[in-house]
Amino acid sequence: MTDKLTLNVGGHIFETTKSTLVNDADSGMLGAMFSGKYYVKEQYIDRDGTLFRYVLNFLRTRKLALPEDFKELHLLEIEADFYQIQGLIQALKEYRSRPEQNDVVLITVSSSLDRSDYTPRPSSNPIPASDYVTIGTSSEEAKKIVEDLQQTLSGEIDLSDYVAALIAGLLNNGFSIQTHVAVPAKSSMSDNKYTWTLARKTKHASSSPENDLIEKGIENGQ
């Protein structure tokens, strides 16, 4: 009797082998189905066939390989729980808890104070442009980059020039602009506010040609 078998999962046809599905005690429900007691030539499984490719590839390689922009993690977790493949369940938990792949710098800029409460200051003692800029960062590394840039802009400088120089400095440090939003002024006594979101890959992100796949190896027996 040949080891090869065909699975129909939600209308998607997969060809595999019995040994792949029952290679160890961690094969869960599929291992039980094809252990010999319930073995049949063809089997229909009423589950998500699109996601089953990741389940089957895990059983073949003992590695979780997902596209970098994979958006259906929760659905794949449901499938792993259904098939009761403990190694895959654990790999998905580790994948979910992995470090974020991006450093994010959020810059919120208000071009002036509310003029109804604003009292002009002498030109000899101007309000620093940095007082109108609120910056949030996602990591200490990103925070340090922003602080270093601000040190170079500590002199008297126009607000628009300050913001332009700050963003240019971030771009030169490998960041890219993700969004740019203008928030209209609430009254004639205040100015528009602008928000930029910039992001860049962290240093621990892979730069290899295989960066389109994130792989988490799971050793047999773990």
Sequence and secondary structure as in RCSB ss.txt:
>XXXX:A:sequence
MTDKLTLNVGGHIFETTKSTLVNDADSGMLGAMFSGKYYVKEQYIDRDGTLFRYVLNFLRTRKLALPEDFKELHL
LEIEADFYQIQGLIQALKEYRSRPEQNDVVLITVSSSLDRSDYTPRPSSNPIPASDYVTIGTSSEEAKKIVEDLQ
QTLSGEIDLSDYVAALIAGLLNNGFSIQTHVAVPAKSSMSDNKYTWTLARKTKHASSSPENDLIEKGIENGQ
>XXXX:A:secstr
  SEEEEEETTEEEEEEHHHHTSSGGGHHHHHHTSSSS  SEEEE S HHHHHHHHHHHHHSEEEEETT   HHH
HHHHHHHHT HHHHHHHHHHHTS  SEEEEEEEEESS  GGG     TTS   GGGGEEEEESSHHHHHHHHHHH
HHT SS  HHHHHHHHHHHHHHTT EEEEEEEE  SSTTS  EEEEEEEEE TTS  STTTTEEEEE  TT 
